[in-house]
Amino acid sequence: MKKAELPDGVAFVHDWLNGMRGGEKCLEALGRKWPDAPVYTLLYRPECVSEDIRRHPVEASAMLARIPGFASHYRNFLPLFPRAVEAFELPEWTRLVISMSHCVAKGVRPPAGAKHLCYCFTPMRYAWGLQEEYFGRNPLKRAALAPVLAKLRSWDKASAARVDRFVAISEHVRRRIEACYGRETDVVFPPVATDFYTRDPAALREDFALVVSALVPYKRIDLAIAACRANGKRLKIAGTGSDEKKLRALAEGAPNITFEGRPGDEEIRALYRTCRYLLFPGEEDFGIVPVEAQACGAPVVAFRKGGALETIREDETGVFFGEQTPEALCEAMERADGMIFDGATIRRNAERFTEARFLAGMEEQIRRTLEG
């Protein structure tokens, strides 16, 4: 689909806008094609998103905004999200709804006659898996949540019928969409800022491992800390999050492990350019961070599951470990330390995930959606 052929009458739906993570970068890139298109979202914090997103007319959920403390503790109101997203009234002139969904955005009700394309980051994780990672191991809490999550699964599956076309961010997610919704889908990889994250021939690799991540339980940063406590490898952890206090306690007394806070983009790029390798111990649906690191010529040591299998080429741009244990990670780090990686080769692998390829892929999917 050429630029001149892009349709009018587009509306975006996004779960929430309170940071610039991978999903928001997808919205930012695609939204530049329709800078005046409205965006509907459950929660909007304009100071936390890019100027490109702020240019759009953004409508947040009026129903949820009335709840005291919602903005600070929005995840606690998960059972209300389906009703809130269904309450949005999109303009009658809407010809194409593009939802970008990892929770409930795909459950929006399109206006009569409008087509609905869902760029799916994952079926709702809270309902279909990872309950322990999100809600903890307390058996009473999990028992209380069981009927709520069952209701969410039922709604999530039923509301998939409102989507004319699903597009998955990875083969890993494509399989999950098929399993959860019984729908076939194509894959368009998310965009990575490979023009910004680049190699620097003058930068020298140093002997430290790097983690760049939100500090939350399912990212499994605890594995990286335990492994580096055991092998004495220097570890720099860039990021903040709800698990930070616990992770700092795990690293206490280990002078080889340092927390870098939340560095700016240029500081993160400098870390990518100088680390021995990036550690990626969690399971992700795609995982933009390993691609950013590879764009800077850094190899990756990653858990052998999820999107990493699609973005890392074993023994060429990184190595894998098969079990989420400190011992398995230590062994993979030892293998990586003994290998010689070619930064130019690693960089070329990352160039498969440019913004231009993302936009070309999405324009083709939009064309197919409109053609029915």
C-alpha positions in Angstrom: 0.0 0.0 0.0 1.6 3.3 -1.1 1.4 6.4 1.1 -1.3 7.9 -1.2 -3.4 4.8 -0.7 -3.6 4.9 3.1 -7.2 5.1 4.1 -8.9 8.0 6.0 -11.1 7.4 9.0 -8.6 5.6 11.2 -8.9 5.4 15.0 -6.4 3.8 17.4 -7.1 1.9 20.6 -4.3 1.2 23.1 -4.5 -0.4 26.5 -2.8 2.4 28.5 -0.4 5.2 27.8 1.8 5.8 30.8 5.3 5.1 29.5 7.3 4.5 26.3 7.7 0.7 26.1 7.7 -1.4 23.0 4.0 -1.2 22.5 3.9 2.6 22.7 6.8 2.8 20.2 4.6 0.7 17.8 1.8 3.2 18.2 4.2 6.1 17.8 5.6 4.8 14.5 2.2 3.8 12.9 0.5 6.9 14.3 2.8 9.1 12.3 1.0 7.9 9.2 -2.3 9.4 10.7 -1.1 12.2 13.0 -4.7 13.5 13.5 -6.3 10.1 14.2 -7.9 9.8 17.7 -6.4 7.4 20.2 -8.6 5.7 22.9 -7.0 4.4 26.0 -7.9 3.3 29.6 -5.2 5.5 31.2 -3.3 8.5 29.8 -0.3 10.3 31.3 0.8 12.7 28.6 4.1 13.5 30.4 5.1 9.9 30.1 4.8 9.5 26.3 6.4 11.0 23.3 5.6 14.2 21.5 4.4 12.3 18.5 1.7 10.5 20.6 0.7 13.7 22.4 -0.1 15.3 19.0 -3.0 12.9 18.6 -6.4 13.7 20.2 -6.3 11.2 23.1 -9.4 10.1 25.0 -8.9 8.3 28.3 -11.6 6.2 30.0 -14.0 8.5 31.8 -15.4 5.6 33.7 -12.0 4.6 35.2 -10.8 8.2 35.7 -13.5 8.7 38.3 -12.1 6.0 40.5 -9.8 7.4 43.3 -6.3 6.2 43.0 -6.8 4.6 39.6 -3.8 6.2 37.9 -1.4 5.0 40.6 -2.8 1.5 41.0 -4.6 0.8 37.7 -3.7 -2.9 37.5 -5.8 -3.5 40.7 -8.9 -2.6 38.6 -8.4 -5.3 35.9 -11.9 -6.7 36.2 -13.4 -3.3 35.2 -11.3 -3.1 32.0 -13.6 -5.0 29.6 -16.5 -2.8 30.5 -14.4 0.4 30.2 -13.0 -0.4 26.7 -16.5 -1.4 25.5 -17.8 2.0 26.7 -15.8 4.0 24.2 -17.9 5.5 21.4 -15.7 5.7 18.3 -16.8 8.3 15.7 -19.3 7.2 13.0 -16.8 8.2 10.3 -14.4 5.6 11.5 -13.5 3.3 8.6 -10.6 1.4 10.2 -10.0 0.6 13.9 -6.4 -0.3 14.7 -6.1 -1.8 18.2 -2.7 -2.4 19.8 -3.5 -4.9 22.5 -1.9 -6.9 25.3 -4.9 -6.7 27.6 -8.4 -5.5 26.5 -7.9 -3.0 23.7 -9.0 -5.5 21.1 -12.3 -5.7 22.8 -13.4 -2.3 21.7 -16.7 -2.2 19.8 -16.1 -0.8 16.2 -18.7 1.5 14.7 -21.1 -0.1 12.1 -19.3 -0.8 8.9 -15.8 -0.2 10.2 -13.0 -2.9 9.9 -10.9 -3.8 12.9 -7.3 -4.8 12.7 -5.7 -5.9 16.0 -1.9 -5.7 16.3 -1.6 -8.2 19.1 1.3 -8.0 21.5 -0.1 -11.1 23.3 -3.4 -12.5 24.4 -4.2 -11.2 27.9 -1.3 -12.6 30.0 -3.1 -12.2 33.3 -5.9 -14.5 32.1 -4.1 -17.1 30.0 -0.9 -17.6 32.0 1.8 -16.0 34.2 -0.6 -15.7 37.1 2.1 -16.5 39.6 4.5 -13.9 38.1 1.8 -11.2 38.3 -0.2 -12.1 41.4 2.3 -14.1 43.5 2.1 -17.5 45.1 -0.3 -16.8 47.9 -2.8 -19.7 47.6 -5.7 -17.7 49.1 -5.2 -14.8 46.8 -5.0 -17.1 43.8 -8.1 -19.0 44.8 -10.0 -15.6 45.2 -8.8 -14.6 41.7 -9.6 -17.8 40.0 -13.3 -17.0 39.1 -12.3 -13.4 38.1 -9.7 -14.7 35.7 -12.0 -17.4 34.3 -14.5 -14.6 33.5 -11.8 -12.5 31.9 -10.8 -15.5 29.7 -14.3 -16.0 28.6 -14.7 -12.3 27.7 -11.3 -12.2 26.0 -12.1 -15.1 23.8 -15.6 -13.9 22.9 -14.4 -10.3 22.2 -11.9 -11.7 19.6 -14.9 -12.0 17.3 -14.9 -8.2 17.0 -11.6 -8.3 15.2 -11.5 -8.8 11.5 -7.8 -9.5 11.3 -5.2 -10.3 13.9 -1.5 -9.5 13.3 1.0 -11.0 15.8 4.3 -9.4 16.9 6.1 -12.8 16.7 5.7 -16.4 15.8 5.6 -17.1 19.5 2.5 -14.8 19.8 1.0 -16.2 16.6 0.8 -19.6 18.2 -0.7 -18.2 21.3 -3.4 -16.4 19.3 -4.3 -19.6 17.6 -4.4 -21.5 20.9 -6.4 -18.9 22.8 -8.7 -17.5 20.1 -8.7 -20.2 17.4 -7.7 -17.5 14.8 -5.0 -17.6 12.1 -2.7 -14.6 11.8 0.3 -13.2 10.1 3.4 -11.8 11.8 4.8 -8.3 11.6 7.8 -7.7 13.9 7.8 -4.5 16.0 10.0 -1.6 15.0 13.4 -1.2 16.7 15.3 2.1 16.6 18.3 0.7 14.6 19.1 4.2 13.3 19.8 5.3 16.9 21.2 2.1 18.4 24.3 1.7 16.3 27.8 0.4 16.6 30.7 2.7 17.6 34.0 1.5 16.2 35.8 3.6 18.7 34.1 2.0 21.7 35.9 -0.9 23.4 34.1 -3.9 24.8 34.6 -4.2 28.6 34.3 -7.2 30.8 30.9 -6.7 32.2 27.4 -8.3 31.7 24.5 -5.9 31.2 20.8 -6.1 32.0 18.4 -3.5 30.6 14.9 -4.1 31.9 12.0 -3.1 34.0 12.6 -4.6 37.4 9.5 -6.7 37.7 9.2 -10.4 38.6 8.6 -12.1 35.3 11.8 -10.5 33.8 13.8 -12.9 36.1 16.5 -10.4 36.9 17.0 -12.5 40.1 18.7 -15.2 37.9 21.2 -12.7 36.6 22.0 -11.5 40.1 22.4 -15.1 41.4 24.6 -16.1 38.5 26.9 -13.2 38.8 27.1 -13.7 42.6 28.2 -17.2 41.8 30.8 -16.5 39.1 32.0 -13.1 40.2 31.2 -11.5 36.8 30.6 -7.7 36.8 26.9 -7.0 36.2 25.3 -3.6 35.5 21.5 -3.4 35.9 19.8 -0.5 34.1 16.2 0.0 35.0 13.7 0.5 37.8 10.5 -1.1 38.9 8.4 -2.7 41.6 10.9 -5.5 42.3 13.9 -3.1 42.8 14.0 -3.3 46.6 14.0 -7.1 46.5 16.6 -7.3 43.8 18.9 -4.9 45.6 18.6 -7.1 48.7 19.6 -10.1 46.6 22.7 -8.3 45.4 23.7 -6.9 48.8 27.3 -7.6 49.6 28.3 -8.3 46.0 30.5 -5.4 44.9 30.6 -6.7 41.3 26.8 -6.0 40.9 25.7 -2.4 40.4 22.3 -0.7 39.8 22.4 2.1 37.2 18.9 3.5 37.9 17.0 4.5 34.8 19.6 5.9 32.3 18.6 8.0 29.3 18.6 6.6 25.8 22.2 7.8 25.0 23.5 6.3 28.3 21.8 2.9 27.5 23.3 3.0 24.0 26.8 3.6 25.5 26.2 0.6 27.8 25.2 -1.6 24.8 28.3 -0.5 22.9 30.7 -1.4 25.8 29.2 -4.5 27.5 30.7 -7.9 27.0 27.1 -9.2 26.4 23.5 -8.5 27.3 21.8 -10.9 29.7 18.1 -11.7 28.9 16.9 -14.3 31.4 13.2 -13.9 31.1 10.6 -15.1 28.6 9.3 -12.4 26.3 6.7 -12.3 23.5 9.2 -10.5 21.3 11.8 -8.5 23.3 13.0 -5.2 21.9 16.0 -4.9 24.2 18.0 -7.8 22.7 17.6 -6.3 19.3 18.7 -2.9 20.5 21.8 -4.5 22.0 22.5 -6.4 18.7 22.1 -3.2 16.7 25.0 -1.9 18.8 27.0 -5.0 18.1 26.6 -6.7 21.5 25.9 -10.4 21.7 23.1 -11.7 23.9 22.9 -14.5 26.5 19.2 -15.4 26.5 16.7 -18.0 27.9 15.8 -20.4 25.1 12.1 -19.6 24.9 9.8 -17.0 23.4 10.7 -14.2 21.1 14.4 -14.4 21.7 14.4 -17.5 19.5 13.3 -15.3 16.6 15.7 -12.4 17.1 19.0 -14.1 18.2 21.0 -16.5 16.0 22.7 -19.1 18.2 26.5 -19.0 18.3 26.5 -16.1 15.8 24.7 -13.3 17.6 24.4 -14.9 21.1 24.0 -18.1 23.1 21.0 -19.6 24.8 20.5 -21.4 28.1 17.7 -24.0 28.5 16.7 -23.8 32.2 15.9 -20.7 34.3 18.5 -21.6 36.9 21.6 -19.7 38.0 23.7 -22.8 37.1 22.4 -22.9 33.5 22.9 -19.1 33.1 26.5 -19.3 34.5 27.3 -22.1 32.0 26.0 -20.0 29.1 28.0 -17.0 30.2 31.1 -19.1 30.4 30.5 -20.3 26.8 29.9 -16.7 25.7 33.1 -15.6 27.4 35.0 -18.1 25.4 33.6 -17.1 22.0 34.6 -14.4 19.5 31.7 -12.5 18.1 31.7 -10.3 15.1 30.0 -7.0 15.8 29.2 -6.3 12.1 27.4 -9.7 11.8 25.4 -9.0 15.0 24.4 -5.6 13.7 23.2 -7.0 10.4 20.9 -9.4 12.2 19.3 -6.5 14.1 18.6 -4.7 10.8 15.8 -7.3 10.1 13.7 -5.3 12.6 13.8 -1.7 11.3 10.9 0.7 11.5 10.6 0.7 7.7 10.0 -3.0 7.6 7.4 -2.7 10.4 5.5 0.0 8.5 5.7 -1.9 5.1 4.3 -5.0 6.8 1.5 -3.1 8.6 0.5 -1.3 5.5 0.1 -4.7 3.7 -2.0 -6.0 6.6 -4.2 -2.9 6.5 -4.7 -3.4 2.8 -5.8 -7.0 3.4 -8.1 -6.0 6.2 -9.9 -3.4 4.1 -10.2 -5.8 1.2 -11.8 -8.3 3.6 
